[in-house]
Structure formats: C-alpha cells, structure tokens
Amino acid sequence: MNLSLKQRISTSFIIATAVILILIFLVFYFLDNLSRDFNNISDESSKISSLRGQTRISAGLFLKYQRRILSQDKVEREKTVEKINNLCEIFLSQLNRLGSFYEKGSEIKENVNKMTREIELIRVILGKASVHIRDRNDRGEGAVSISTIGDIADKVMDSYTELEDSLEEFNKQGYKEMNKVLDETKKLMMIILIIGFCAAILLTLVIPGKIALPFKKIKDAIRELQECNFDVSIYYNQDDEIGEIAREMNKMIHSFKIFDELRTDRILVENRKFDALANMVKKPILVANAEGRLIYMNNRLYSLLQVQSEDIIEKDMTDTCLPNSIIESFQLAIRRRSKIENAEIIIPLKKVENLEDAQMESVTSSDVNSDKEIIIEKEKVTQEVIFSGYANVIPIRGKDSSLDYYLMVMSVEIFS
C-alpha cells in the first residue's frame, strides 16, 4: 500500500505517540497495582497489629483474673468468675477476627482454633464452678473446678505464646514477600522501559531514514546536475508527493540532456562556421577569453607561429610562445574592456635556444669557426621577424565581464 508523505509522517507520529502512551499506561498500571497491594498489606498489617494488641491485653487480664480467683473468698470469687466469662467472650471475638486474616490450615489458624477451644472449655468449667459456688457449702467442692481452670489457663497462655511466635514469623515472611514483589515490579518496569526505549530508538532510526532517503536521492541528483552530468536519474517508485517530484525531476533532467546535446551540436556547427570564415580570411586571427586563455587560432597564425593546437589552445597567454606585443595588446583590451585599434604587432623568428645551435647554423652557412662570427650570426638570427604589422582587438561582451571574448585581427597595413 502506497502512502503519501503526509500520511507516512502522520502514521509515524501516531505510532510513536501510541508507544509512549502504552509505556505510560503500563508504568502507571504497575505503580497503581503496587500501591494498591501496599495499601492492602498496610491496612491488613494495621488491623492485625491492633488485634494483637487487644489479644495481648485480654491475655494479661485473663492471667490476672485466673490467679486472683484461686485466693478469693466465695463472694469475690463469684464476681471474678463473672469477669472472666465476659473476658472470654471478648477474647473469643478477638481471636475469631484475627483468624479471619489467615488461610485455613496455616499454623496461625491452627493456634487460633486451639486457643478458641481452650477458652470455650474454660467457659464451660466456669459455668459449672459458678453453680458450685452458689448452691453448695464451702466444703471445697467448687475448688476442684477452679483449680482445673488454672491448668487450662496455663495451656491458653502457652497457646498464646505459640500464636505470638507464629505471628512474628509470619510478619517476617510478609516483609520478605513485600520486598520480593517490589523487586519484581522494579525489574518488570525496567524491562518495559528498556524495551520501550529500544523501540523508540528503532523508530527514530528507521522512520526518519525512510522519509529522508528519497530527499537524499534528489539532493545527489541535483549535485550531479550542478557538475553538468545529465546521465543521472532518480529511482523512486512510491506514488506520493516525493514520487511526483522525482518523476518531474527525471523529466527535467531528460530535457536538460536533450538541450545540452543540441547546444553542443549547435556550438560545434558554429565553431565550424567560424573556423571556415576565419580561414577564408588571409589575415591572422586569434580569440581569447576574459581570463587570458587562448580559445581559437586560424591556420594563418598557426603557420606563422609554427605551433600545434595542443601546445597553445586552452592555455594562458603567458604560458605560450606568443610574442609580447600580442600578449600586451590582449591584456590592455581585457583591462579596459574596450576595443584596441592599430596596436603594433611584431612576431619574431624563433630564437636559437643555445649557443651550440647558433654555432651549427653559422658553420653550415659560412664555415667560419671564430667566436666573433658566431656572435654576429646569432644576433642576425635573433633580429629577424616573420610578421610586422598592426592588429585590432575587438571585445565581444557577455552579460558579465567574465563571459567576455576578445577577437584579434592582424594586418600588415594600418586599419582604416
């Protein structure tokens, strides 16, 4: 499915936003669950701590009343039995609520059930003891039941001690479980954040690259066009805005290529026409650009200078064998950007480069070997010229001074 550039950018932002929202949701979800678990554990621990405190008070009172009942008389003992009955009711209620926080079969639940049974037994015994205290004489028959209560109370206190130990151990395990849950939640959140971070980096690397790739192709094609390389095309087969630009660019490059071929052919034809016209004229003709580089010479000037085109064309005048009179005339015209008329031009014969050549020519012509004759003969060769006349330098101006051309026409006679 081909998507437009706008749709692809929108889709990229939607995907990135969705990833961020999912990460935020997951983080808040885990944080909320963790907070809820901690609150539940905290509430439960608070309730259990409160019940433990109440049961501790009840156990202390129970032990106090149990010891007091053994040393009291009939009237006071009856009141103490009533207090112990009420305390047993409270103690059973507290134990039932405490046992509701733990699962069936656990050690704490077993201890709570054991204490409940023992307290129920104490209640039964206290009921019987109360009847003996009210209906019988002081023959000590009720004392037996009271002493039994002391034995059972000791068992209750032992069970309570075991319950406290179990609760303490359970609290330690609870703290360990809380720390374990916290560590697991931290690890899970860290893994999710790392995955999300990697996904964000992947999207950042892939999606912008997919979007920027066609623009890079267009940029490379434009650079090739700047270097006048028209054998280039942009390959992009997506049917979107960039695809339309690529197709139009390919059409433009094709048009440029055709135009360049036509321009090259036209320039070649014009150069041939100019060369034919320049060679029809018997006068030496020279063309240079605004930078002082030689562009054209006709056959007449080639024959005068005795040079090849590769030795002089597209080279700076000062780097060629052109005489100083021609170079100075061109430089003056380039500097002024104006026509130079009837400039004196002298093209001397090629100088003998060293003394040995002069000696060979001198010996060949006159067979004289003296040093004086060699010097005279060399001066004679140096002073000979092959062209002496005048020249007009005509500027052919372009839109900018760097596009100017300068045409020099030479003649042995003064131009009128």
C-alpha positions as a Markdown table, in Angstrom:
| # | Residue | x | y | z |
|---|---|---|---|---|
| 1 | Met | 0.0 | 0.0 | 0.0 |
| 2 | Asn | 1.4 | 3.3 | -1.1 |
| 3 | Leu | 1.1 | 6.1 | 1.5 |
| 4 | Ser | 1.7 | 9.8 | 0.8 |
| 5 | Leu | 4.4 | 11.6 | 2.6 |
| 6 | Lys | 1.9 | 13.4 | 4.8 |
| 7 | Gln | 0.2 | 10.1 | 5.7 |
| 8 | Arg | 3.6 | 8.4 | 6.4 |
| 9 | Ile | 4.6 | 11.3 | 8.7 |
| 10 | Ser | 1.2 | 11.2 | 10.4 |
| 11 | Thr | 1.4 | 7.4 | 10.8 |
| 12 | Ser | 4.9 | 7.7 | 12.3 |
| 13 | Phe | 3.7 | 10.3 | 14.9 |
| 14 | Ile | 0.7 | 8.1 | 15.7 |
| 15 | Ile | 2.9 | 5.1 | 16.2 |
| 16 | Ala | 5.4 | 7.0 | 18.3 |
| 17 | Thr | 2.6 | 8.5 | 20.4 |
| 18 | Ala | 0.9 | 5.1 | 20.8 |
| 19 | Val | 4.2 | 3.6 | 22.0 |
| 20 | Ile | 4.7 | 6.4 | 24.5 |
| 21 | Leu | 1.1 | 6.1 | 25.8 |
| 22 | Ile | 1.3 | 2.3 | 26.1 |
| 23 | Leu | 4.6 | 2.7 | 28.1 |
| 24 | Ile | 3.0 | 5.4 | 30.3 |
| 25 | Phe | -0.1 | 3.2 | 30.8 |
| 26 | Leu | 2.0 | 0.2 | 31.7 |
| 27 | Val | 4.1 | 2.1 | 34.2 |
| 28 | Phe | 1.1 | 3.7 | 35.9 |
| 29 | Tyr | -0.7 | 0.3 | 35.9 |
| 30 | Phe | 2.2 | -1.4 | 37.7 |
| 31 | Leu | 2.6 | 1.6 | 40.0 |
| 32 | Asp | -1.1 | 1.5 | 40.8 |
| 33 | Asn | -1.1 | -2.2 | 41.4 |
| 34 | Leu | 2.0 | -1.9 | 43.6 |
| 35 | Ser | 0.4 | 1.0 | 45.5 |
| 36 | Arg | -2.9 | -0.9 | 45.9 |
| 37 | Asp | -1.0 | -4.0 | 47.2 |
| 38 | Phe | 1.0 | -2.0 | 49.6 |
| 39 | Asn | -2.2 | -0.2 | 50.9 |
| 40 | Asn | -3.9 | -3.6 | 51.3 |
| 41 | Ile | -0.9 | -5.1 | 53.1 |
| 42 | Ser | -0.6 | -1.9 | 55.2 |
| 43 | Asp | -4.3 | -2.0 | 56.2 |
| 44 | Glu | -4.2 | -5.7 | 57.0 |
| 45 | Ser | -1.0 | -5.3 | 59.0 |
| 46 | Ser | -2.5 | -2.4 | 60.9 |
| 47 | Lys | -5.6 | -4.4 | 61.7 |
| 48 | Ile | -3.6 | -7.4 | 62.7 |
| 49 | Ser | -1.4 | -5.2 | 64.9 |
| 50 | Ser | -4.4 | -3.7 | 66.6 |
| 51 | Leu | -5.9 | -7.2 | 67.2 |
| 52 | Arg | -2.6 | -8.4 | 68.5 |
| 53 | Gly | -2.5 | -5.6 | 71.0 |
| 54 | Gln | -6.1 | -6.3 | 72.1 |
| 55 | Thr | -5.4 | -10.0 | 72.5 |
| 56 | Arg | -2.3 | -9.2 | 74.4 |
| 57 | Ile | -4.3 | -7.1 | 76.9 |
| 58 | Ser | -7.0 | -9.8 | 77.1 |
| 59 | Ala | -4.4 | -12.5 | 77.8 |
| 60 | Gly | -2.9 | -10.3 | 80.5 |
| 61 | Leu | -6.3 | -9.7 | 82.1 |
| 62 | Phe | -7.1 | -13.4 | 81.8 |
| 63 | Leu | -3.9 | -14.4 | 83.5 |
| 64 | Lys | -4.6 | -11.8 | 86.3 |
| 65 | Tyr | -8.1 | -12.9 | 86.9 |
| 66 | Gln | -7.1 | -16.6 | 86.8 |
| 67 | Arg | -4.5 | -16.1 | 89.6 |
| 68 | Arg | -6.9 | -13.9 | 91.6 |
| 69 | Ile | -9.7 | -16.4 | 91.7 |
| 70 | Leu | -7.6 | -19.0 | 93.5 |
| 71 | Ser | -7.1 | -16.8 | 96.5 |
| 72 | Gln | -10.5 | -15.1 | 96.9 |
| 73 | Asp | -13.5 | -16.0 | 99.1 |
| 74 | Lys | -16.9 | -17.0 | 97.9 |
| 75 | Val | -18.4 | -13.5 | 97.2 |
| 76 | Glu | -15.3 | -12.1 | 95.5 |
| 77 | Arg | -14.8 | -15.3 | 93.6 |
| 78 | Glu | -18.3 | -15.1 | 92.1 |
| 79 | Lys | -17.6 | -11.6 | 90.8 |
| 80 | Thr | -14.2 | -12.7 | 89.4 |
| 81 | Val | -15.9 | -15.6 | 87.6 |
| 82 | Glu | -18.3 | -13.2 | 86.0 |
| 83 | Lys | -15.5 | -11.0 | 84.8 |
| 84 | Ile | -13.6 | -14.0 | 83.4 |
| 85 | Asn | -16.8 | -15.0 | 81.5 |
| 86 | Asn | -17.1 | -11.6 | 80.0 |
| 87 | Leu | -13.4 | -11.6 | 79.2 |
| 88 | Cys | -13.7 | -14.9 | 77.4 |
| 89 | Glu | -16.4 | -13.5 | 75.2 |
| 90 | Ile | -14.2 | -10.6 | 74.2 |
| 91 | Phe | -11.2 | -12.9 | 73.8 |
| 92 | Leu | -13.1 | -15.3 | 71.5 |
| 93 | Ser | -14.3 | -12.4 | 69.4 |
| 94 | Gln | -10.8 | -11.1 | 69.0 |
| 95 | Leu | -9.4 | -14.5 | 68.1 |
| 96 | Asn | -12.1 | -15.1 | 65.5 |
| 97 | Arg | -11.4 | -11.7 | 63.9 |
| 98 | Leu | -7.6 | -12.5 | 64.0 |
| 99 | Gly | -8.1 | -15.9 | 62.5 |
| 100 | Ser | -10.2 | -14.5 | 59.6 |
| 101 | Phe | -7.0 | -12.9 | 58.2 |
| 102 | Tyr | -5.2 | -16.2 | 57.6 |
| 103 | Glu | -5.9 | -19.2 | 55.4 |
| 104 | Lys | -7.3 | -22.4 | 56.7 |
| 105 | Gly | -4.6 | -24.9 | 57.5 |
| 106 | Ser | -1.9 | -22.4 | 58.3 |
| 107 | Glu | 0.0 | -22.5 | 61.6 |
| 108 | Ile | -1.5 | -19.3 | 62.9 |
| 109 | Lys | -5.0 | -20.5 | 62.1 |
| 110 | Glu | -4.4 | -23.8 | 64.0 |
| 111 | Asn | -3.1 | -21.9 | 67.0 |
| 112 | Val | -6.1 | -19.6 | 67.0 |
| 113 | Asn | -8.5 | -22.6 | 66.8 |
| 114 | Lys | -6.6 | -24.3 | 69.6 |
| 115 | Met | -6.9 | -21.2 | 71.8 |
| 116 | Thr | -10.6 | -20.9 | 70.9 |
| 117 | Arg | -11.3 | -24.5 | 72.0 |
| 118 | Glu | -9.4 | -24.0 | 75.3 |
| 119 | Ile | -11.3 | -20.7 | 76.1 |
| 120 | Glu | -14.6 | -22.4 | 75.3 |
| 121 | Leu | -13.6 | -25.2 | 77.7 |
| 122 | Ile | -12.8 | -22.6 | 80.4 |
| 123 | Arg | -16.3 | -21.0 | 79.8 |
| 124 | Val | -17.9 | -24.4 | 80.4 |
| 125 | Ile | -15.8 | -25.1 | 83.5 |
| 126 | Leu | -16.5 | -21.6 | 84.8 |
| 127 | Gly | -20.3 | -22.2 | 84.4 |
| 128 | Lys | -20.0 | -25.3 | 86.5 |
| 129 | Ala | -17.8 | -23.6 | 89.0 |
| 130 | Ser | -20.3 | -20.8 | 89.4 |
| 131 | Val | -23.1 | -23.2 | 90.2 |
| 132 | His | -21.0 | -25.0 | 92.8 |
| 133 | Ile | -20.1 | -21.6 | 94.4 |
| 134 | Arg | -23.8 | -20.5 | 94.7 |
| 135 | Asp | -25.5 | -23.8 | 95.5 |
| 136 | Arg | -23.0 | -25.7 | 97.7 |
| 137 | Asn | -21.4 | -25.1 | 101.0 |
| 138 | Asp | -17.8 | -24.3 | 101.5 |
| 139 | Arg | -16.6 | -27.9 | 101.5 |
| 140 | Gly | -14.2 | -27.2 | 98.8 |
| 141 | Glu | -16.2 | -28.9 | 96.0 |
| 142 | Gly | -16.0 | -25.8 | 93.8 |
| 143 | Ala | -12.3 | -25.6 | 94.4 |
| 144 | Val | -11.7 | -28.5 | 92.2 |
| 145 | Ser | -13.3 | -26.8 | 89.2 |
| 146 | Ile | -11.4 | -23.6 | 90.0 |
| 147 | Ser | -8.1 | -25.5 | 90.0 |
| 148 | Thr | -8.9 | -27.0 | 86.7 |
| 149 | Ile | -9.4 | -23.5 | 85.3 |
| 150 | Gly | -5.9 | -22.7 | 86.4 |
| 151 | Asp | -4.5 | -25.7 | 84.4 |
| 152 | Ile | -6.5 | -24.8 | 81.3 |
| 153 | Ala | -5.5 | -21.1 | 81.6 |
| 154 | Asp | -1.8 | -22.2 | 81.6 |
| 155 | Lys | -2.5 | -24.1 | 78.4 |
| 156 | Val | -4.2 | -21.0 | 76.9 |
| 157 | Met | -1.2 | -18.9 | 77.8 |
| 158 | Asp | 1.1 | -21.4 | 76.2 |
| 159 | Ser | -1.0 | -21.4 | 73.1 |
| 160 | Tyr | -0.9 | -17.6 | 73.1 |
| 161 | Thr | 2.9 | -17.7 | 73.3 |
| 162 | Glu | 3.0 | -20.0 | 70.3 |
| 163 | Leu | 0.5 | -17.8 | 68.4 |
| 164 | Glu | 2.7 | -14.7 | 69.1 |
| 165 | Asp | 5.7 | -16.6 | 67.8 |
| 166 | Ser | 3.8 | -17.7 | 64.7 |
| 167 | Leu | 2.6 | -14.1 | 64.1 |
| 168 | Glu | 6.1 | -12.7 | 64.4 |
| 169 | Glu | 7.4 | -15.3 | 61.9 |
| 170 | Phe | 4.5 | -14.6 | 59.6 |
| 171 | Asn | 5.3 | -10.8 | 59.7 |
| 172 | Lys | 8.9 | -11.5 | 58.8 |
| 173 | Gln | 7.8 | -13.6 | 55.8 |
| 174 | Gly | 5.3 | -10.9 | 54.9 |
| 175 | Tyr | 8.1 | -8.3 | 54.7 |
| 176 | Lys | 10.2 | -10.6 | 52.6 |
| 177 | Glu | 7.3 | -11.1 | 50.2 |
| 178 | Met | 6.7 | -7.4 | 50.0 |
| 179 | Asn | 10.4 | -6.8 | 49.2 |
| 180 | Lys | 10.2 | -9.6 | 46.6 |
| 181 | Val | 7.1 | -8.1 | 45.0 |
| 182 | Leu | 8.8 | -4.7 | 45.0 |
| 183 | Asp | 11.9 | -6.0 | 43.4 |
| 184 | Glu | 10.0 | -8.0 | 40.7 |
| 185 | Thr | 7.9 | -4.9 | 39.9 |
| 186 | Lys | 11.0 | -2.8 | 39.6 |
| 187 | Lys | 12.6 | -5.4 | 37.3 |
| 188 | Leu | 9.4 | -5.6 | 35.2 |
| 189 | Met | 9.1 | -1.9 | 34.9 |
| 190 | Met | 12.8 | -1.6 | 34.0 |
| 191 | Ile | 12.4 | -4.2 | 31.3 |
| 192 | Ile | 9.4 | -2.5 | 29.9 |
| 193 | Leu | 11.2 | 0.9 | 29.9 |
| 194 | Ile | 14.2 | -0.6 | 28.2 |
| 195 | Ile | 12.0 | -2.3 | 25.5 |
| 196 | Gly | 10.2 | 1.0 | 25.0 |
| 197 | Phe | 13.4 | 2.9 | 24.8 |
| 198 | Cys | 14.8 | 0.5 | 22.2 |
| 199 | Ala | 11.6 | 0.6 | 20.3 |
| 200 | Ala | 11.7 | 4.5 | 20.3 |
| 201 | Ile | 15.3 | 4.4 | 19.1 |
| 202 | Leu | 14.4 | 1.9 | 16.4 |
| 203 | Leu | 11.5 | 4.1 | 15.2 |
| 204 | Thr | 13.8 | 7.2 | 15.4 |
| 205 | Leu | 16.4 | 5.5 | 13.2 |
| 206 | Val | 14.1 | 3.7 | 10.7 |
| 207 | Ile | 11.2 | 6.1 | 10.1 |
| 208 | Pro | 13.2 | 9.3 | 9.5 |
| 209 | Gly | 15.6 | 7.3 | 7.3 |
| 210 | Lys | 12.7 | 6.1 | 5.2 |
| 211 | Ile | 11.4 | 9.6 | 4.9 |
| 212 | Ala | 14.8 | 11.2 | 4.2 |
| 213 | Leu | 16.1 | 8.6 | 1.7 |
| 214 | Pro | 14.2 | 10.0 | -1.3 |
| 215 | Phe | 15.3 | 13.5 | -0.5 |
| 216 | Lys | 18.9 | 12.3 | -0.4 |
| 217 | Lys | 18.4 | 10.8 | -3.8 |
| 218 | Ile | 17.1 | 14.1 | -5.1 |
| 219 | Lys | 19.9 | 16.0 | -3.5 |
| 220 | Asp | 22.5 | 13.7 | -5.1 |
| 221 | Ala | 20.8 | 14.2 | -8.5 |
| 222 | Ile | 20.9 | 17.9 | -8.1 |
| 223 | Arg | 24.7 | 17.8 | -7.3 |
| 224 | Glu | 25.3 | 15.8 | -10.4 |
| 225 | Leu | 23.3 | 18.4 | -12.4 |
| 226 | Gln | 25.5 | 21.1 | -10.9 |
| 227 | Glu | 28.5 | 19.3 | -12.3 |
| 228 | Cys | 26.7 | 19.2 | -15.8 |
| 229 | Asn | 26.3 | 15.4 | -15.6 |
| 230 | Phe | 23.0 | 14.7 | -17.2 |
| 231 | Asp | 23.3 | 10.9 | -17.2 |
| 232 | Val | 21.6 | 10.6 | -13.9 |
| 233 | Ser | 18.0 | 9.7 | -12.8 |
| 234 | Ile | 16.1 | 9.5 | -9.6 |
| 235 | Tyr | 14.7 | 6.0 | -8.9 |
| 236 | Tyr | 11.7 | 6.2 | -6.6 |
| 237 | Asn | 8.6 | 4.1 | -7.2 |
| 238 | Gln | 6.3 | 5.3 | -4.4 |
| 239 | Asp | 3.1 | 7.0 | -5.6 |
| 240 | Asp | 3.3 | 10.0 | -3.2 |
| 241 | Glu | 4.4 | 13.7 | -3.2 |
| 242 | Ile | 8.1 | 12.7 | -3.4 |
| 243 | Gly | 7.3 | 10.3 | -6.2 |
| 244 | Glu | 5.7 | 13.1 | -8.2 |
| 245 | Ile | 8.8 | 15.4 | -7.6 |
| 246 | Ala | 11.1 | 12.5 | -8.7 |
| 247 | Arg | 9.2 | 12.0 | -11.9 |
| 248 | Glu | 9.2 | 15.7 | -12.7 |
| 249 | Met | 12.9 | 15.9 | -11.9 |
| 250 | Asn | 13.6 | 13.0 | -14.3 |
| 251 | Lys | 11.6 | 14.8 | -17.0 |
| 252 | Met | 13.6 | 17.9 | -16.3 |
| 253 | Ile | 16.9 | 16.0 | -16.4 |
| 254 | His | 15.9 | 14.4 | -19.7 |
| 255 | Ser | 15.1 | 17.9 | -21.1 |
| 256 | Phe | 18.4 | 19.2 | -19.9 |
| 257 | Lys | 20.2 | 16.3 | -21.5 |
| 258 | Ile | 18.5 | 16.9 | -24.9 |
| 259 | Phe | 19.1 | 20.6 | -24.6 |
| 260 | Asp | 22.8 | 20.0 | -23.8 |
| 261 | Glu | 23.2 | 17.7 | -26.8 |
| 262 | Leu | 21.5 | 20.3 | -29.1 |
| 263 | Arg | 23.6 | 23.1 | -27.6 |
| 264 | Thr | 26.8 | 21.0 | -28.1 |
| 265 | Asp | 25.8 | 20.3 | -31.7 |
| 266 | Arg | 25.0 | 23.9 | -32.3 |
| 267 | Ile | 28.3 | 25.1 | -30.8 |
| 268 | Leu | 30.1 | 22.6 | -32.9 |
| 269 | Val | 28.4 | 23.8 | -36.0 |
| 270 | Glu | 29.0 | 27.4 | -35.2 |
| 271 | Asn | 32.6 | 26.7 | -34.4 |
| 272 | Arg | 33.0 | 25.0 | -37.8 |
| 273 | Lys | 31.4 | 28.0 | -39.5 |
| 274 | Phe | 33.6 | 30.4 | -37.6 |
| 275 | Asp | 36.7 | 28.3 | -38.4 |
| 276 | Ala | 35.7 | 28.2 | -42.1 |
| 277 | Leu | 35.2 | 32.0 | -42.2 |
| 278 | Ala | 38.3 | 32.7 | -40.3 |
| 279 | Asn | 40.4 | 30.5 | -42.6 |
| 280 | Met | 38.9 | 32.2 | -45.6 |
| 281 | Val | 40.4 | 35.5 | -44.4 |
| 282 | Lys | 44.1 | 35.6 | -45.2 |
| 283 | Lys | 44.8 | 37.6 | -42.1 |
| 284 | Pro | 46.0 | 36.1 | -38.8 |
| 285 | Ile | 43.1 | 35.8 | -36.3 |
| 286 | Leu | 43.3 | 35.0 | -32.6 |
| 287 | Val | 40.5 | 34.7 | -30.0 |
| 288 | Ala | 40.9 | 34.7 | -26.1 |
| 289 | Asn | 38.6 | 34.8 | -23.2 |
| 290 | Ala | 38.4 | 37.3 | -20.3 |
| 291 | Glu | 40.8 | 35.3 | -18.3 |
| 292 | Gly | 43.6 | 35.5 | -20.9 |
| 293 | Arg | 43.2 | 31.9 | -22.2 |
| 294 | Leu | 43.5 | 31.2 | -25.9 |
| 295 | Ile | 40.3 | 29.8 | -27.4 |
| 296 | Tyr | 41.0 | 29.9 | -31.2 |
| 297 | Met | 43.7 | 30.5 | -33.8 |
| 298 | Asn | 43.2 | 30.2 | -37.6 |
| 299 | Asn | 45.5 | 28.4 | -39.9 |
| 300 | Arg | 47.3 | 31.5 | -41.0 |
| 301 | Leu | 48.5 | 32.2 | -37.4 |
| 302 | Tyr | 49.4 | 28.6 | -36.8 |
| 303 | Ser | 51.7 | 28.7 | -39.8 |
| 304 | Leu | 53.3 | 31.9 | -38.7 |
| 305 | Leu | 54.0 | 30.6 | -35.1 |
| 306 | Gln | 54.8 | 27.1 | -36.1 |
| 307 | Val | 52.9 | 25.5 | -33.2 |
| 308 | Gln | 50.3 | 22.8 | -32.6 |
| 309 | Ser | 46.9 | 23.4 | -31.2 |
| 310 | Glu | 47.5 | 21.3 | -28.1 |
| 311 | Asp | 50.6 | 23.5 | -27.3 |
| 312 | Ile | 48.6 | 26.7 | -27.2 |
| 313 | Ile | 44.8 | 26.3 | -27.1 |
| 314 | Glu | 43.1 | 26.5 | -23.6 |
| 315 | Lys | 46.3 | 27.8 | -22.1 |
| 316 | Asp | 47.2 | 31.1 | -20.6 |
| 317 | Met | 48.9 | 33.5 | -23.0 |
| 318 | Thr | 51.9 | 34.0 | -20.6 |
| 319 | Asp | 52.5 | 30.2 | -20.7 |
| 320 | Thr | 52.7 | 30.1 | -24.5 |
| 321 | Cys | 55.2 | 31.2 | -27.2 |
| 322 | Leu | 53.1 | 34.2 | -28.2 |
| 323 | Pro | 55.2 | 37.4 | -28.6 |
| 324 | Asn | 54.9 | 40.1 | -26.0 |
| 325 | Ser | 53.3 | 42.5 | -28.4 |
| 326 | Ile | 50.2 | 40.2 | -28.8 |
| 327 | Ile | 50.0 | 39.5 | -25.0 |
| 328 | Glu | 50.3 | 43.2 | -24.1 |
| 329 | Ser | 47.6 | 44.1 | -26.6 |
| 330 | Phe | 45.2 | 41.5 | -25.2 |
| 331 | Gln | 45.9 | 42.4 | -21.6 |
| 332 | Leu | 45.2 | 46.1 | -22.3 |
| 333 | Ala | 41.9 | 45.3 | -24.0 |
| 334 | Ile | 40.9 | 42.9 | -21.2 |
| 335 | Arg | 41.8 | 45.5 | -18.6 |
| 336 | Arg | 39.9 | 48.3 | -20.3 |
| 337 | Arg | 37.1 | 46.1 | -21.7 |
| 338 | Ser | 37.2 | 48.2 | -24.9 |
| 339 | Lys | 38.5 | 48.0 | -28.4 |
| 340 | Ile | 42.2 | 48.4 | -29.2 |
| 341 | Glu | 43.0 | 49.7 | -32.7 |
| 342 | Asn | 46.2 | 49.5 | -34.7 |
| 343 | Ala | 48.3 | 48.0 | -32.0 |
| 344 | Glu | 51.8 | 47.4 | -33.3 |
| 345 | Ile | 52.5 | 43.7 | -33.6 |
| 346 | Ile | 55.8 | 42.0 | -34.2 |
| 347 | Ile | 56.3 | 38.3 | -34.5 |
| 348 | Pro | 60.0 | 37.5 | -34.4 |
| 349 | Leu | 61.6 | 34.4 | -35.8 |
| 350 | Lys | 62.1 | 31.7 | -33.3 |
| 351 | Lys | 65.2 | 32.4 | -31.3 |
| 352 | Val | 68.1 | 29.9 | -31.2 |
| 353 | Glu | 67.9 | 28.4 | -27.8 |
| 354 | Asn | 71.6 | 27.8 | -27.1 |
| 355 | Leu | 75.0 | 28.7 | -28.4 |
| 356 | Glu | 75.6 | 25.2 | -29.9 |
| 357 | Asp | 72.6 | 25.6 | -32.3 |
| 358 | Ala | 73.9 | 29.0 | -33.4 |
| 359 | Gln | 77.3 | 27.6 | -34.0 |
| 360 | Met | 75.9 | 24.8 | -36.1 |
| 361 | Glu | 73.9 | 27.2 | -38.3 |
| 362 | Ser | 76.9 | 29.5 | -38.6 |
| 363 | Val | 79.2 | 26.8 | -39.6 |
| 364 | Thr | 76.7 | 25.5 | -42.2 |
| 365 | Ser | 76.2 | 28.9 | -43.8 |
| 366 | Ser | 79.7 | 30.3 | -43.9 |
| 367 | Asp | 82.1 | 27.6 | -42.5 |
| 368 | Val | 83.6 | 30.2 | -40.1 |
| 369 | Asn | 84.6 | 28.9 | -36.7 |
| 370 | Ser | 85.7 | 32.1 | -34.9 |
| 371 | Asp | 83.8 | 33.3 | -31.8 |
| 372 | Lys | 83.2 | 36.7 | -33.3 |
| 373 | Glu | 81.4 | 35.4 | -36.3 |
| 374 | Ile | 79.2 | 33.1 | -34.2 |
| 375 | Ile | 78.0 | 36.1 | -32.1 |
| 376 | Ile | 77.4 | 38.2 | -35.2 |
| 377 | Glu | 75.4 | 35.3 | -36.8 |
| 378 | Lys | 73.4 | 34.8 | -33.6 |
| 379 | Glu | 72.4 | 38.5 | -33.5 |
| 380 | Lys | 71.3 | 38.3 | -37.1 |
| 381 | Val | 69.1 | 35.3 | -36.4 |
| 382 | Thr | 67.5 | 37.0 | -33.3 |
| 383 | Gln | 66.7 | 40.2 | -35.1 |
| 384 | Glu | 64.8 | 38.5 | -38.0 |
| 385 | Val | 60.9 | 38.8 | -37.9 |
| 386 | Ile | 58.3 | 36.8 | -39.7 |
| 387 | Phe | 55.5 | 39.3 | -39.2 |
| 388 | Ser | 55.4 | 43.0 | -38.6 |
| 389 | Gly | 52.1 | 44.9 | -38.7 |
| 390 | Tyr | 49.1 | 46.1 | -36.8 |
| 391 | Ala | 46.2 | 44.5 | -35.0 |
| 392 | Asn | 42.7 | 45.4 | -33.8 |
| 393 | Val | 41.4 | 43.8 | -30.6 |
| 394 | Ile | 37.6 | 43.7 | -30.7 |
| 395 | Pro | 35.7 | 42.8 | -27.4 |
| 396 | Ile | 32.7 | 40.5 | -27.7 |
| 397 | Arg | 30.9 | 41.3 | -24.5 |
| 398 | Gly | 28.7 | 39.0 | -22.4 |
| 399 | Lys | 26.3 | 39.6 | -19.6 |
| 400 | Asp | 29.2 | 39.6 | -17.2 |
| 401 | Ser | 32.8 | 40.6 | -17.6 |
| 402 | Ser | 33.9 | 37.0 | -17.0 |
| 403 | Leu | 31.9 | 36.0 | -20.1 |
| 404 | Asp | 33.7 | 38.4 | -22.5 |
| 405 | Tyr | 35.7 | 37.2 | -25.5 |
| 406 | Tyr | 38.3 | 39.2 | -27.4 |
| 407 | Leu | 39.0 | 38.8 | -31.2 |
| 408 | Met | 42.3 | 40.0 | -32.6 |
| 409 | Val | 42.7 | 40.5 | -36.4 |
| 410 | Met | 46.2 | 41.3 | -37.7 |
| 411 | Ser | 47.3 | 43.1 | -40.8 |
| 412 | Val | 50.5 | 44.3 | -42.3 |
| 413 | Glu | 48.7 | 47.6 | -43.0 |
| 414 | Ile | 47.1 | 50.1 | -40.8 |
| 415 | Phe | 43.3 | 49.5 | -40.4 |
| 416 | Ser | 41.2 | 52.4 | -41.6 |
